[in-house]
C-alpha cells in the first residue's frame, strides 16, 4: 500500500497510509438485510399508520390518530411523508363545516409493506438460525 499526502497547512504535508475499504457485507448477512429495509416504512409512527391502513379500505384522520396514538401534528407530518413516497393517498373534504381527511393505502404501499414484512421475517429467521447454531 502506498501513502497519500495530506495537506494541513500550505507547504506542509503529512503522509497517511491508504486504508482498504471494508468488503461489502454478504447479502445474506443480517446487517445487509437491515440496511435494505425501507427507512420510510421502518420508522415506528409510519409503520403503525401503514399497519392500520392495511387492515381497512380507508381510514379517516381521527381513526388513525386513535389507532396509532399519535398527536395531530405528528400524524399529519407522517402522513405527508407517506403521500410523498407514494405509499398512501389522502383526500380532504369539508363536510358539515368540518374538514374530513381520509387516507388510503396505495397498491404500491400495500406491496411495499408486504415486502417489508417479508424482509423482517427473513431477518428474524436468520437471527434465530444464528442463535440456534451457537447454542448447539
Secondary structure, 3 states (H helix, E strand, C coil): CCEEEEEEECCEEEEEECCCCCCCCCCCCHHHHHHCCCHHHHCHHHHHHHHHHCCCCCEEHHHHHHHHCCCHHHHHHHHHHHHHCCCEEEEEEEECCEEEEEEEECHHHHHHHHHHHHHHHHHHHHHHHHHHHHHC
